[in-house]
Amino acid sequence: MSVRFFYVDESHDDKKTRFCLSAFGIRHADWAVALKMVQEHRREMRDKFGVKLTYQLHATDLVAGRGRPAGKGRPDPTKYQRSLIFKTR
């Protein structure tokens, strides 16, 4: 029997008139490989753009240029660099 792990998240606009619920699932046997891929991507973001490993990613804020993903005392990535984070490999 295959066991799956699911992540569920919700999003809404400021007025809370639009709501979106999304989810993805992964088989337990694939979890370790997927985690390594995420960790590798986060290390690449750190090495290429200075994004701290612990920085919580929110796509709209990151691409819009809001927030301080590099942390105090380090230059933050430009808007263009931030957009590159979301390009598929």
C-alpha positions, 0 to 999 in steps of 0.5 A: 500500500502506498502512503502519500504526504500532502501539503495544503495551502490557502491564499486570498486577496486583501478583501478576502473576496477571492479564495484559492485552495491548493495542494500537492501530494507525494508518495512516501517512497519519493519524499527523500529525493524531493526533500533533497531537490528542495534543499539543493534549490534553496542552496542555489538561491543562497549561493547565486542570489544571497537568499537566506536558507531560512527565508520564507518564500512568498512568490508575490512578495519576492518577485515584487521586490518586497522583503529582505531575503538576504537579511541584514547587512547583505544586498538583496537580489534585484527584481530580475534576479528574484524572478529567475528563482521561479524559472523552471530548470 
